[in-house]
């Protein structure tokens, strides 16, 4: 994995955790909320580790089945795709990104 990709994934995961944090604070204060689809999109784009961490550390969205079961499924799919990319020898997959 290239250094640029690692930095991008770290930034995405930080952003994901922060939007979950913001949504939790907004929920407590009755303020404007971030849509559930936006939260899930951040997870699908690569922020699933942070989304799961936020779900448990902030105790946010733990009752919603789409998050309770969806986030681990997204994570497994992402890890499976990554493992396939690494072990199947497809190094040209990210050539256009880096």
mmCIF file as gemmi writes it, N, C-alpha and C atoms, coordinates in Angstrom:
data_model
loop_
_atom_site.group_PDB
_atom_site.id
_atom_site.type_symbol
_atom_site.label_atom_id
_atom_site.label_alt_id
_atom_site.label_comp_id
_atom_site.label_asym_id
_atom_site.label_entity_id
_atom_site.label_seq_id
_atom_site.pdbx_PDB_ins_code
_atom_site.Cartn_x
_atom_site.Cartn_y
_atom_site.Cartn_z
_atom_site.occupancy
_atom_site.B_iso_or_equiv
_atom_site.pdbx_formal_charge
_atom_site.auth_seq_id
_atom_site.auth_asym_id
_atom_site.pdbx_PDB_model_num
ATOM 1 N N . UNK Axp A 1 ? 0.854 -1.171 0 1 0 ? 1 A 1
ATOM 2 C CA . UNK Axp A 1 ? 0 0 0 1 0 ? 1 A 1
ATOM 3 C C . UNK Axp A 1 ? 0.896 1.229 0 1 0 ? 1 A 1
ATOM 4 N N . UNK Axp A 2 ? 0.553 2.153 -0.821 1 0 ? 2 A 1
ATOM 5 C CA . UNK Axp A 2 ? 1.399 3.333 -0.918 1 0 ? 2 A 1
ATOM 6 C C . UNK Axp A 2 ? 1.149 4.289 0.238 1 0 ? 2 A 1
ATOM 7 N N . UNK Axp A 3 ? 2.12 5.129 0.468 1 0 ? 3 A 1
ATOM 8 C CA . UNK Axp A 3 ? 2.038 6.092 1.564 1 0 ? 3 A 1
ATOM 9 C C . UNK Axp A 3 ? 0.858 7.045 1.38 1 0 ? 3 A 1
ATOM 10 N N . UNK Axp A 4 ? 0.59 7.477 0.159 1 0 ? 4 A 1
ATOM 11 C CA . UNK Axp A 4 ? -0.528 8.384 -0.104 1 0 ? 4 A 1
ATOM 12 C C . UNK Axp A 4 ? -1.867 7.733 0.247 1 0 ? 4 A 1
ATOM 13 N N . UNK Axp A 5 ? -1.999 6.46 -0.094 1 0 ? 5 A 1
ATOM 14 C CA . UNK Axp A 5 ? -3.239 5.751 0.196 1 0 ? 5 A 1
ATOM 15 C C . UNK Axp A 5 ? -3.424 5.588 1.702 1 0 ? 5 A 1
ATOM 16 N N . UNK Axp A 6 ? -2.359 5.283 2.409 1 0 ? 6 A 1
ATOM 17 C CA . UNK Axp A 6 ? -2.436 5.138 3.866 1 0 ? 6 A 1
ATOM 18 C C . UNK Axp A 6 ? -2.86 6.462 4.501 1 0 ? 6 A 1
ATOM 19 N N . UNK Axp A 7 ? -2.253 7.557 4.058 1 0 ? 7 A 1
ATOM 20 C CA . UNK Axp A 7 ? -2.611 8.874 4.596 1 0 ? 7 A 1
ATOM 21 C C . UNK Axp A 7 ? -4.071 9.198 4.275 1 0 ? 7 A 1
ATOM 22 N N . UNK Axp A 8 ? -4.507 8.897 3.064 1 0 ? 8 A 1
ATOM 23 C CA . UNK Axp A 8 ? -5.894 9.157 2.677 1 0 ? 8 A 1
ATOM 24 C C . UNK Axp A 8 ? -6.87 8.348 3.532 1 0 ? 8 A 1
ATOM 25 N N . UNK Axp A 9 ? -6.556 7.075 3.785 1 0 ? 9 A 1
ATOM 26 C CA . UNK Axp A 9 ? -7.429 6.247 4.61 1 0 ? 9 A 1
ATOM 27 C C . UNK Axp A 9 ? -7.448 6.713 6.062 1 0 ? 9 A 1
ATOM 28 N N . UNK Axp A 10 ? -6.296 7.129 6.567 1 0 ? 10 A 1
ATOM 29 C CA . UNK Axp A 10 ? -6.271 7.672 7.933 1 0 ? 10 A 1
ATOM 30 C C . UNK Axp A 10 ? -7.107 8.936 8.044 1 0 ? 10 A 1
ATOM 31 N N . UNK Axp A 11 ? -6.987 9.815 7.05 1 0 ? 11 A 1
ATOM 32 C CA . UNK Axp A 11 ? -7.773 11.055 7.043 1 0 ? 11 A 1
ATOM 33 C C . UNK Axp A 11 ? -9.269 10.743 6.936 1 0 ? 11 A 1
ATOM 34 N N . UNK Axp A 12 ? -9.622 9.789 6.08 1 0 ? 12 A 1
ATOM 35 C CA . UNK Axp A 12 ? -11.023 9.41 5.929 1 0 ? 12 A 1
ATOM 36 C C . UNK Axp A 12 ? -11.575 8.831 7.227 1 0 ? 12 A 1
ATOM 37 N N . UNK Axp A 13 ? -10.787 8.008 7.899 1 0 ? 13 A 1
ATOM 38 C CA . UNK Axp A 13 ? -11.249 7.422 9.154 1 0 ? 13 A 1
ATOM 39 C C . UNK Axp A 13 ? -11.372 8.478 10.252 1 0 ? 13 A 1
ATOM 40 N N . UNK Axp A 14 ? -10.459 9.435 10.281 1 0 ? 14 A 1
ATOM 41 C CA . UNK Axp A 14 ? -10.583 10.529 11.24 1 0 ? 14 A 1
ATOM 42 C C . UNK Axp A 14 ? -11.851 11.333 10.963 1 0 ? 14 A 1
ATOM 43 N N . UNK Axp A 15 ? -12.097 11.653 9.702 1 0 ? 15 A 1
ATOM 44 C CA . UNK Axp A 15 ? -13.305 12.394 9.329 1 0 ? 15 A 1
ATOM 45 C C . UNK Axp A 15 ? -14.564 11.607 9.686 1 0 ? 15 A 1
ATOM 46 N N . UNK Axp A 16 ? -14.533 10.301 9.457 1 0 ? 16 A 1
ATOM 47 C CA . UNK Axp A 16 ? -15.683 9.453 9.785 1 0 ? 16 A 1
ATOM 48 C C . UNK Axp A 16 ? -15.969 9.489 11.276 1 0 ? 16 A 1
ATOM 49 N N . UNK Axp A 17 ? -14.929 9.335 12.087 1 0 ? 17 A 1
ATOM 50 C CA . UNK Axp A 17 ? -15.132 9.366 13.538 1 0 ? 17 A 1
ATOM 51 C C . UNK Axp A 17 ? -15.693 10.721 13.97 1 0 ? 17 A 1
ATOM 52 N N . UNK Axp A 18 ? -15.166 11.788 13.392 1 0 ? 18 A 1
ATOM 53 C CA . UNK Axp A 18 ? -15.617 13.125 13.768 1 0 ? 18 A 1
ATOM 54 C C . UNK Axp A 18 ? -17.073 13.381 13.375 1 0 ? 18 A 1
ATOM 55 N N . UNK Axp A 19 ? -17.522 12.874 12.227 1 0 ? 19 A 1
ATOM 56 C CA . UNK Axp A 19 ? -18.926 13.105 11.883 1 0 ? 19 A 1
ATOM 57 C C . UNK Axp A 19 ? -19.855 12.263 12.763 1 0 ? 19 A 1
ATOM 58 N N . UNK Axp A 20 ? -19.411 11.086 13.165 1 0 ? 20 A 1
ATOM 59 C CA . UNK Axp A 20 ? -20.205 10.302 14.122 1 0 ? 20 A 1
ATOM 60 C C . UNK Axp A 20 ? -20.263 11.036 15.469 1 0 ? 20 A 1
ATOM 61 N N . UNK Axp A 21 ? -19.143 11.603 15.876 1 0 ? 21 A 1
ATOM 62 C CA . UNK Axp A 21 ? -19.105 12.375 17.117 1 0 ? 21 A 1
ATOM 63 C C . UNK Axp A 21 ? -20.051 13.579 17.027 1 0 ? 21 A 1
ATOM 64 N N . UNK Axp A 22 ? -19.975 14.319 15.917 1 0 ? 22 A 1
ATOM 65 C CA . UNK Axp A 22 ? -20.846 15.476 15.722 1 0 ? 22 A 1
ATOM 66 C C . UNK Axp A 22 ? -22.315 15.054 15.763 1 0 ? 22 A 1
ATOM 67 N N . UNK Axp A 23 ? -22.643 13.946 15.093 1 0 ? 23 A 1
ATOM 68 C CA . UNK Axp A 23 ? -24.024 13.483 15.061 1 0 ? 23 A 1
ATOM 69 C C . UNK Axp A 23 ? -24.497 13.077 16.456 1 0 ? 23 A 1
ATOM 70 N N . UNK Axp A 24 ? -23.625 12.487 17.239 1 0 ? 24 A 1
ATOM 71 C CA . UNK Axp A 24 ? -23.984 12.108 18.608 1 0 ? 24 A 1
ATOM 72 C C . UNK Axp A 24 ? -24.278 13.35 19.449 1 0 ? 24 A 1
ATOM 73 N N . UNK Axp A 25 ? -23.415 14.356 19.338 1 0 ? 25 A 1
ATOM 74 C CA . UNK Axp A 25 ? -23.625 15.611 20.076 1 0 ? 25 A 1
ATOM 75 C C . UNK Axp A 25 ? -24.913 16.278 19.615 1 0 ? 25 A 1
ATOM 76 N N . UNK Axp A 26 ? -25.151 16.291 18.313 1 0 ? 26 A 1
ATOM 77 C CA . UNK Axp A 26 ? -26.373 16.894 17.774 1 0 ? 26 A 1
ATOM 78 C C . UNK Axp A 26 ? -27.609 16.152 18.271 1 0 ? 26 A 1
ATOM 79 N N . UNK Axp A 27 ? -27.518 14.833 18.373 1 0 ? 27 A 1
ATOM 80 C CA . UNK Axp A 27 ? -28.651 14.043 18.868 1 0 ? 27 A 1
ATOM 81 C C . UNK Axp A 27 ? -28.966 14.401 20.317 1 0 ? 27 A 1
ATOM 82 N N . UNK Axp A 28 ? -27.952 14.576 21.119 1 0 ? 28 A 1
ATOM 83 C CA . UNK Axp A 28 ? -28.154 14.951 22.532 1 0 ? 28 A 1
ATOM 84 C C . UNK Axp A 28 ? -28.756 16.337 22.679 1 0 ? 28 A 1
ATOM 85 N N . UNK Axp A 29 ? -28.376 17.255 21.784 1 0 ? 29 A 1
ATOM 86 C CA . UNK Axp A 29 ? -28.807 18.641 21.897 1 0 ? 29 A 1
ATOM 87 C C . UNK Axp A 29 ? -30.033 18.974 21.061 1 0 ? 29 A 1
ATOM 88 N N . UNK Axp A 30 ? -30.565 18.017 20.346 1 0 ? 30 A 1
ATOM 89 C CA . UNK Axp A 30 ? -31.723 18.268 19.5 1 0 ? 30 A 1
ATOM 90 C C . UNK Axp A 30 ? -31.417 19.159 18.316 1 0 ? 30 A 1
ATOM 91 N N . UNK Axp A 31 ? -30.187 19.164 17.873 1 0 ? 31 A 1
ATOM 92 C CA . UNK Axp A 31 ? -29.754 20.015 16.76 1 0 ? 31 A 1
ATOM 93 C C . UNK Axp A 31 ? -29.876 19.258 15.434 1 0 ? 31 A 1
ATOM 94 N N . UNK Axp A 32 ? -29.48 19.944 14.344 1 0 ? 32 A 1
ATOM 95 C CA . UNK Axp A 32 ? -29.501 19.35 13.018 1 0 ? 32 A 1
ATOM 96 C C . UNK Axp A 32 ? -28.612 18.113 13.003 1 0 ? 32 A 1
ATOM 97 N N . UNK Axp A 33 ? -29.112 17.011 12.409 1 0 ? 33 A 1
ATOM 98 C CA . UNK Axp A 33 ? -28.41 15.739 12.396 1 0 ? 33 A 1
ATOM 99 C C . UNK Axp A 33 ? -27.839 15.427 11.018 1 0 ? 33 A 1
ATOM 100 N N . UNK Axp A 34 ? -26.844 14.585 10.996 1 0 ? 34 A 1
ATOM 101 C CA . UNK Axp A 34 ? -26.279 14.069 9.751 1 0 ? 34 A 1
ATOM 102 C C . UNK Axp A 34 ? -27.113 12.85 9.357 1 0 ? 34 A 1
ATOM 103 N N . UNK Axp A 35 ? -27.471 12.755 8.087 1 0 ? 35 A 1
ATOM 104 C CA . UNK Axp A 35 ? -28.339 11.656 7.652 1 0 ? 35 A 1
ATOM 105 C C . UNK Axp A 35 ? -27.629 10.309 7.816 1 0 ? 35 A 1
ATOM 106 N N . UNK Axp A 36 ? -28.436 9.28 8.054 1 0 ? 36 A 1
ATOM 107 C CA . UNK Axp A 36 ? -27.874 7.94 8.214 1 0 ? 36 A 1
ATOM 108 C C . UNK Axp A 36 ? -27.187 7.477 6.938 1 0 ? 36 A 1
ATOM 109 N N . UNK Axp A 37 ? -27.708 7.879 5.79 1 0 ? 37 A 1
ATOM 110 C CA . UNK Axp A 37 ? -27.073 7.468 4.534 1 0 ? 37 A 1
ATOM 111 C C . UNK Axp A 37 ? -25.681 8.085 4.406 1 0 ? 37 A 1
ATOM 112 N N . UNK Axp A 38 ? -25.514 9.309 4.864 1 0 ? 38 A 1
ATOM 113 C CA . UNK Axp A 38 ? -24.185 9.941 4.831 1 0 ? 38 A 1
ATOM 114 C C . UNK Axp A 38 ? -23.227 9.207 5.753 1 0 ? 38 A 1
ATOM 115 N N . UNK Axp A 39 ? -23.692 8.856 6.937 1 0 ? 39 A 1
ATOM 116 C CA . UNK Axp A 39 ? -22.842 8.112 7.868 1 0 ? 39 A 1
ATOM 117 C C . UNK Axp A 39 ? -22.414 6.778 7.261 1 0 ? 39 A 1
ATOM 118 N N . UNK Axp A 40 ? -23.342 6.095 6.626 1 0 ? 40 A 1
ATOM 119 C CA . UNK Axp A 40 ? -23.013 4.804 6.009 1 0 ? 40 A 1
ATOM 120 C C . UNK Axp A 40 ? -22.1 4.974 4.796 1 0 ? 40 A 1
ATOM 121 N N . UNK Axp A 41 ? -22.271 6.052 4.037 1 0 ? 41 A 1
ATOM 122 C CA . UNK Axp A 41 ? -21.393 6.289 2.881 1 0 ? 41 A 1
ATOM 123 C C . UNK Axp A 41 ? -19.95 6.505 3.324 1 0 ? 41 A 1
ATOM 124 N N . UNK Axp A 42 ? -19.75 7.221 4.407 1 0 ? 42 A 1
ATOM 125 C CA . UNK Axp A 42 ? -18.386 7.397 4.907 1 0 ? 42 A 1
ATOM 126 C C . UNK Axp A 42 ? -17.777 6.041 5.26 1 0 ? 42 A 1
ATOM 127 N N . UNK Axp A 43 ? -18.564 5.162 5.845 1 0 ? 43 A 1
ATOM 128 C CA . UNK Axp A 43 ? -18.076 3.818 6.16 1 0 ? 43 A 1
ATOM 129 C C . UNK Axp A 43 ? -17.758 3.046 4.882 1 0 ? 43 A 1
ATOM 130 N N . UNK Axp A 44 ? -18.636 3.124 3.898 1 0 ? 44 A 1
ATOM 131 C CA . UNK Axp A 44 ? -18.428 2.385 2.65 1 0 ? 44 A 1
ATOM 132 C C . UNK Axp A 44 ? -17.23 2.893 1.864 1 0 ? 44 A 1
ATOM 133 N N . UNK Axp A 45 ? -16.911 4.166 1.992 1 0 ? 45 A 1
ATOM 134 C CA . UNK Axp A 45 ? -15.77 4.73 1.269 1 0 ? 45 A 1
ATOM 135 C C . UNK Axp A 45 ? -14.429 4.331 1.883 1 0 ? 45 A 1
ATOM 136 N N . UNK Axp A 46 ? -14.461 3.696 3.046 1 0 ? 46 A 1
ATOM 137 C CA . UNK Axp A 46 ? -13.22 3.247 3.675 1 0 ? 46 A 1
ATOM 138 C C . UNK Axp A 46 ? -13.119 3.596 5.143 1 0 ? 46 A 1
ATOM 139 N N . UNK Axp A 47 ? -14.114 4.273 5.679 1 0 ? 47 A 1
ATOM 140 C CA . UNK Axp A 47 ? -14.079 4.677 7.081 1 0 ? 47 A 1
ATOM 141 C C . UNK Axp A 47 ? -14.763 3.704 8.026 1 0 ? 47 A 1
ATOM 142 N N . UNK Axp A 48 ? -14.95 2.465 7.592 1 0 ? 48 A 1
ATOM 143 C CA . UNK Axp A 48 ? -15.667 1.504 8.436 1 0 ? 48 A 1
ATOM 144 C C . UNK Axp A 48 ? -14.969 1.204 9.759 1 0 ? 48 A 1
ATOM 145 N N . UNK Axp A 49 ? -13.632 1.137 9.832 1 0 ? 49 A 1
ATOM 146 C CA . UNK Axp A 49 ? -13.026 0.915 11.156 1 0 ? 49 A 1
ATOM 147 C C . UNK Axp A 49 ? -13.377 2.04 12.142 1 0 ? 49 A 1
ATOM 148 N N . UNK Axp A 50 ? -13.336 3.279 11.676 1 0 ? 50 A 1
ATOM 149 C CA . UNK Axp A 50 ? -13.668 4.403 12.554 1 0 ? 50 A 1
ATOM 150 C C . UNK Axp A 50 ? -15.154 4.429 12.875 1 0 ? 50 A 1
ATOM 151 N N . UNK Axp A 51 ? -15.991 4.05 11.92 1 0 ? 51 A 1
ATOM 152 C CA . UNK Axp A 51 ? -17.433 4.012 12.166 1 0 ? 51 A 1
ATOM 153 C C . UNK Axp A 51 ? -17.765 3 13.249 1 0 ? 51 A 1
ATOM 154 N N . UNK Axp A 52 ? -17.14 1.832 13.189 1 0 ? 52 A 1
ATOM 155 C CA . UNK Axp A 52 ? -17.376 0.812 14.214 1 0 ? 52 A 1
ATOM 156 C C . UNK Axp A 52 ? -16.816 1.28 15.554 1 0 ? 52 A 1
ATOM 157 N N . UNK Axp A 53 ? -15.631 1.875 15.541 1 0 ? 53 A 1
ATOM 158 C CA . UNK Axp A 53 ? -15.052 2.395 16.786 1 0 ? 53 A 1
ATOM 159 C C . UNK Axp A 53 ? -15.954 3.468 17.388 1 0 ? 53 A 1
ATOM 160 N N . UNK Axp A 54 ? -16.482 4.358 16.548 1 0 ? 54 A 1
ATOM 161 C CA . UNK Axp A 54 ? -17.364 5.414 17.038 1 0 ? 54 A 1
ATOM 162 C C . UNK Axp A 54 ? -18.661 4.834 17.578 1 0 ? 54 A 1
ATOM 163 N N . UNK Axp A 55 ? -19.172 3.83 16.905 1 0 ? 55 A 1
ATOM 164 C CA . UNK Axp A 55 ? -20.418 3.222 17.351 1 0 ? 55 A 1
ATOM 165 C C . UNK Axp A 55 ? -20.281 2.685 18.772 1 0 ? 55 A 1
ATOM 166 N N . UNK Axp A 56 ? -19.152 2.054 19.058 1 0 ? 56 A 1
ATOM 167 C CA . UNK Axp A 56 ? -18.979 1.467 20.383 1 0 ? 56 A 1
ATOM 168 C C . UNK Axp A 56 ? -18.47 2.461 21.419 1 0 ? 56 A 1
ATOM 169 N N . UNK Axp A 57 ? -17.53 3.319 21.069 1 0 ? 57 A 1
ATOM 170 C CA . UNK Axp A 57 ? -16.989 4.246 22.068 1 0 ? 57 A 1
ATOM 171 C C . UNK Axp A 57 ? -17.962 5.369 22.392 1 0 ? 57 A 1
ATOM 172 N N . UNK Axp A 58 ? -18.732 5.812 21.392 1 0 ? 58 A 1
ATOM 173 C CA . UNK Axp A 58 ? -19.699 6.88 21.622 1 0 ? 58 A 1
ATOM 174 C C . UNK Axp A 58 ? -21.09 6.335 21.951 1 0 ? 58 A 1
ATOM 175 N N . UNK Axp A 59 ? -21.251 5.025 21.803 1 0 ? 59 A 1
ATOM 176 C CA . UNK Axp A 59 ? -22.543 4.373 21.966 1 0 ? 59 A 1
ATOM 177 C C . UNK Axp A 59 ? -23.596 5.057 21.092 1 0 ? 59 A 1
ATOM 178 N N . UNK Axp A 60 ? -23.254 5.185 19.817 1 0 ? 60 A 1
ATOM 179 C CA . UNK Axp A 60 ? -24.102 5.886 18.859 1 0 ? 60 A 1
ATOM 180 C C . UNK Axp A 60 ? -24.534 4.934 17.755 1 0 ? 60 A 1
ATOM 181 N N . UNK Axp A 61 ? -25.816 4.883 17.489 1 0 ? 61 A 1
ATOM 182 C CA . UNK Axp A 61 ? -26.41 4.042 16.455 1 0 ? 61 A 1
ATOM 183 C C . UNK Axp A 61 ? -26.31 2.552 16.784 1 0 ? 61 A 1
ATOM 184 N N . UNK Axp A 62 ? -26.197 2.219 18.054 1 0 ? 62 A 1
ATOM 185 C CA . UNK Axp A 62 ? -26.048 0.815 18.437 1 0 ? 62 A 1
ATOM 186 C C . UNK Axp A 62 ? -27.352 0.032 18.33 1 0 ? 62 A 1
ATOM 187 N N . UNK Axp A 63 ? -28.479 0.719 18.328 1 0 ? 63 A 1
ATOM 188 C CA . UNK Axp A 63 ? -29.774 0.031 18.233 1 0 ? 63 A 1
ATOM 189 C C . UNK Axp A 63 ? -30.275 -0.101 16.807 1 0 ? 63 A 1
ATOM 190 N N . UNK Axp A 64 ? -29.674 0.627 15.89 1 0 ? 64 A 1
ATOM 191 C CA . UNK Axp A 64 ? -30.119 0.611 14.496 1 0 ? 64 A 1
ATOM 192 C C . UNK Axp A 64 ? -29.548 -0.614 13.784 1 0 ? 64 A 1
ATOM 193 N N . UNK Axp A 65 ? -30.408 -1.515 13.28 1 0 ? 65 A 1
ATOM 194 C CA . UNK Axp A 65 ? -29.91 -2.721 12.603 1 0 ? 65 A 1
ATOM 195 C C . UNK Axp A 65 ? -29 -2.419 11.415 1 0 ? 65 A 1
ATOM 196 N N . UNK Axp A 66 ? -29.289 -1.345 10.683 1 0 ? 66 A 1
ATOM 197 C CA . UNK Axp A 66 ? -28.453 -1.001 9.536 1 0 ? 66 A 1
ATOM 198 C C . UNK Axp A 66 ? -27.018 -0.71 9.926 1 0 ? 66 A 1
ATOM 199 N N . UNK Axp A 67 ? -26.826 -0.228 11.127 1 0 ? 67 A 1
ATOM 200 C CA . UNK Axp A 67 ? -25.486 0.061 11.629 1 0 ? 67 A 1
ATOM 201 C C . UNK Axp A 67 ? -24.935 -1.134 12.407 1 0 ? 67 A 1
ATOM 202 N N . UNK Axp A 68 ? -25.771 -1.719 13.225 1 0 ? 68 A 1
ATOM 203 C CA . UNK Axp A 68 ? -25.332 -2.832 14.063 1 0 ? 68 A 1
ATOM 204 C C . UNK Axp A 68 ? -24.819 -4.007 13.229 1 0 ? 68 A 1
ATOM 205 N N . UNK Axp A 69 ? -25.523 -4.289 12.139 1 0 ? 69 A 1
ATOM 206 C CA . UNK Axp A 69 ? -25.121 -5.411 11.282 1 0 ? 69 A 1
ATOM 207 C C . UNK Axp A 69 ? -24.44 -4.939 10 1 0 ? 69 A 1
ATOM 208 N N . UNK Axp A 70 ? -24.826 -3.77 9.517 1 0 ? 70 A 1
ATOM 209 C CA . UNK Axp A 70 ? -24.287 -3.273 8.262 1 0 ? 70 A 1
ATOM 210 C C . UNK Axp A 70 ? -22.824 -2.896 8.326 1 0 ? 70 A 1
ATOM 211 N N . UNK Axp A 71 ? -22.414 -2.22 9.402 1 0 ? 71 A 1
ATOM 212 C CA . UNK Axp A 71 ? -21.01 -1.793 9.5 1 0 ? 71 A 1
ATOM 213 C C . UNK Axp A 71 ? -20.042 -2.974 9.533 1 0 ? 71 A 1
ATOM 214 N N . UNK Axp A 72 ? -20.299 -4.016 10.328 1 0 ? 72 A 1
ATOM 215 C CA . UNK Axp A 72 ? -19.379 -5.164 10.26 1 0 ? 72 A 1
ATOM 216 C C . UNK Axp A 72 ? -19.359 -5.838 8.887 1 0 ? 72 A 1
ATOM 217 N N . UNK Axp A 73 ? -20.511 -5.876 8.211 1 0 ? 73 A 1
ATOM 218 C CA . UNK Axp A 73 ? -20.551 -6.466 6.867 1 0 ? 73 A 1
ATOM 219 C C . UNK Axp A 73 ? -19.718 -5.623 5.9 1 0 ? 73 A 1
ATOM 220 N N . UNK Axp A 74 ? -19.864 -4.301 5.983 1 0 ? 74 A 1
ATOM 221 C CA . UNK Axp A 74 ? -19.062 -3.415 5.134 1 0 ? 74 A 1
ATOM 222 C C . UNK Axp A 74 ? -17.577 -3.645 5.387 1 0 ? 74 A 1
ATOM 223 N N . UNK Axp A 75 ? -17.191 -3.754 6.65 1 0 ? 75 A 1
ATOM 224 C CA . UNK Axp A 75 ? -15.79 -3.964 7.006 1 0 ? 75 A 1
ATOM 225 C C . UNK Axp A 75 ? -15.265 -5.283 6.435 1 0 ? 75 A 1
ATOM 226 N N . UNK Axp A 76 ? -16.029 -6.344 6.558 1 0 ? 76 A 1
ATOM 227 C CA . UNK Axp A 76 ? -15.605 -7.647 6.039 1 0 ? 76 A 1
ATOM 228 C C . UNK Axp A 76 ? -15.465 -7.599 4.517 1 0 ? 76 A 1
ATOM 229 N N . UNK Axp A 77 ? -16.4 -6.951 3.846 1 0 ? 77 A 1
ATOM 230 C CA . UNK Axp A 77 ? -16.315 -6.828 2.386 1 0 ? 77 A 1
ATOM 231 C C . UNK Axp A 77 ? -15.063 -6.045 1.994 1 0 ? 77 A 1
ATOM 232 N N . UNK Axp A 78 ? -14.784 -4.954 2.714 1 0 ? 78 A 1
ATOM 233 C CA . UNK Axp A 78 ? -13.593 -4.156 2.416 1 0 ? 78 A 1
ATOM 234 C C . UNK Axp A 78 ? -12.32 -4.962 2.653 1 0 ? 78 A 1
ATOM 235 N N . UNK Axp A 79 ? -12.238 -5.666 3.754 1 0 ? 79 A 1
ATOM 236 C CA . UNK Axp A 79 ? -11.044 -6.466 4.04 1 0 ? 79 A 1
ATOM 237 C C . UNK Axp A 79 ? -10.883 -7.598 3.035 1 0 ? 79 A 1
ATOM 238 N N . UNK Axp A 80 ? -11.996 -8.19 2.619 1 0 ? 80 A 1
ATOM 239 C CA . UNK Axp A 80 ? -11.941 -9.254 1.615 1 0 ? 80 A 1
ATOM 240 C C . UNK Axp A 80 ? -11.433 -8.698 0.288 1 0 ? 80 A 1
ATOM 241 N N . UNK Axp A 81 ? -11.941 -7.54 -0.099 1 0 ? 81 A 1
ATOM 242 C CA . UNK Axp A 81 ? -11.479 -6.91 -1.34 1 0 ? 81 A 1
ATOM 243 C C . UNK Axp A 81 ? -9.99 -6.564 -1.246 1 0 ? 81 A 1
ATOM 244 N N . UNK Axp A 82 ? -9.563 -6.054 -0.105 1 0 ? 82 A 1
ATOM 245 C CA . UNK Axp A 82 ? -8.161 -5.719 0.084 1 0 ? 82 A 1
ATOM 246 C C . UNK Axp A 82 ? -7.289 -6.98 0.013 1 0 ? 82 A 1
ATOM 247 N N . UNK Axp A 83 ? -7.721 -8.044 0.688 1 0 ? 83 A 1
ATOM 248 C CA . UNK Axp A 83 ? -6.961 -9.299 0.664 1 0 ? 83 A 1
ATOM 249 C C . UNK Axp A 83 ? -6.869 -9.853 -0.765 1 0 ? 83 A 1
ATOM 250 N N . UNK Axp A 84 ? -7.97 -9.764 -1.498 1 0 ? 84 A 1
ATOM 251 C CA . UNK Axp A 84 ? -7.946 -10.21 -2.888 1 0 ? 84 A 1
ATOM 252 C C . UNK Axp A 84 ? -6.955 -9.385 -3.703 1 0 ? 84 A 1
ATOM 253 N N . UNK Axp A 85 ? -6.985 -8.08 -3.5 1 0 ? 85 A 1
ATOM 254 C CA . UNK Axp A 85 ? -6.087 -7.18 -4.22 1 0 ? 85 A 1
ATOM 255 C C . UNK Axp A 85 ? -4.629 -7.51 -3.915 1 0 ? 85 A 1
ATOM 256 N N . UNK Axp A 86 ? -4.33 -7.767 -2.649 1 0 ? 86 A 1
ATOM 257 C CA . UNK Axp A 86 ? -2.954 -8.049 -2.242 1 0 ? 86 A 1
ATOM 258 C C . UNK Axp A 86 ? -2.508 -9.43 -2.715 1 0 ? 86 A 1
ATOM 259 N N . UNK Axp A 87 ? -3.333 -10.448 -2.468 1 0 ? 87 A 1
ATOM 260 C CA . UNK Axp A 87 ? -2.903 -11.814 -2.73 1 0 ? 87 A 1
ATOM 261 C C . UNK Axp A 87 ? -3.151 -12.292 -4.154 1 0 ? 87 A 1
ATOM 262 N N . UNK Axp A 88 ? -4.041 -11.649 -4.879 1 0 ? 88 A 1
ATOM 263 C CA . UNK Axp A 88 ? -4.29 -12.049 -6.255 1 0 ? 88 A 1
ATOM 264 C C . UNK Axp A 88 ? -3.31 -11.37 -7.21 1 0 ? 88 A 1
ATOM 265 N N . UNK Axp A 89 ? -2.507 -10.464 -6.673 1 0 ? 89 A 1
ATOM 266 C CA . UNK Axp A 89 ? -1.487 -9.825 -7.489 1 0 ? 89 A 1
ATOM 267 C C . UNK Axp A 89 ? -2.06 -8.85 -8.511 1 0 ? 89 A 1
ATOM 268 N N . UNK Axp A 90 ? -2.862 -7.931 -8.051 1 0 ? 90 A 1
ATOM 269 C CA . UNK Axp A 90 ? -3.438 -6.932 -8.952 1 0 ? 90 A 1
ATOM 270 C C . UNK Axp A 90 ? -2.871 -5.557 -8.592 1 0 ? 90 A 1
ATOM 271 N N . UNK Axp A 91 ? -1.569 -5.338 -8.809 1 0 ? 91 A 1
ATOM 272 C CA . UNK Axp A 91 ? -0.952 -4.091 -8.382 1 0 ? 91 A 1
ATOM 273 C C . UNK Axp A 91 ? -1.373 -2.872 -9.189 1 0 ? 91 A 1
ATOM 274 N N . UNK Axp A 92 ? -1.957 -3.078 -10.357 1 0 ? 92 A 1
ATOM 275 C CA . UNK Axp A 92 ? -2.342 -1.931 -11.196 1 0 ? 92 A 1
ATOM 276 C C . UNK Axp A 92 ? -3.676 -1.318 -10.792 1 0 ? 92 A 1
ATOM 277 N N . UNK Axp A 93 ? -4.319 -1.862 -9.793 1 0 ? 93 A 1
ATOM 278 C CA . UNK Axp A 93 ? -5.636 -1.4 -9.374 1 0 ? 93 A 1
ATOM 279 C C . UNK Axp A 93 ? -5.62 0.064 -8.968 1 0 ? 93 A 1
ATOM 280 N N . UNK Axp A 94 ? -4.571 0.525 -8.317 1 0 ? 94 A 1
ATOM 281 C CA . UNK Axp A 94 ? -4.531 1.878 -7.801 1 0 ? 94 A 1
ATOM 282 C C . UNK Axp A 94 ? -3.568 2.791 -8.568 1 0 ? 94 A 1
ATOM 283 N N . UNK Axp A 95 ? -3.116 2.371 -9.728 1 0 ? 95 A 1
ATOM 284 C CA . UNK Axp A 95 ? -2.151 3.175 -10.485 1 0 ? 95 A 1
ATOM 285 C C . UNK Axp A 95 ? -2.655 4.576 -10.781 1 0 ? 95 A 1
ATOM 286 N N . UNK Axp A 96 ? -3.935 4.72 -11.065 1 0 ? 96 A 1
ATOM 287 C CA . UNK Axp A 96 ? -4.475 6.035 -11.381 1 0 ? 96 A 1
ATOM 288 C C . UNK Axp A 96 ? -4.624 6.934 -10.169 1 0 ? 96 A 1
ATOM 289 N N . UNK Axp A 97 ? -4.605 6.359 -8.965 1 0 ? 97 A 1
ATOM 290 C CA . UNK Axp A 97 ? -4.811 7.142 -7.745 1 0 ? 97 A 1
ATOM 291 C C . UNK Axp A 97 ? -3.522 7.7 -7.159 1 0 ? 97 A 1
ATOM 292 N N . UNK Axp A 98 ? -2.431 7.038 -7.41 1 0 ? 98 A 1
ATOM 293 C CA . UNK Axp A 98 ? -1.171 7.463 -6.78 1 0 ? 98 A 1
ATOM 294 C C . UNK Axp A 98 ? -0.166 7.964 -7.784 1 0 ? 98 A 1
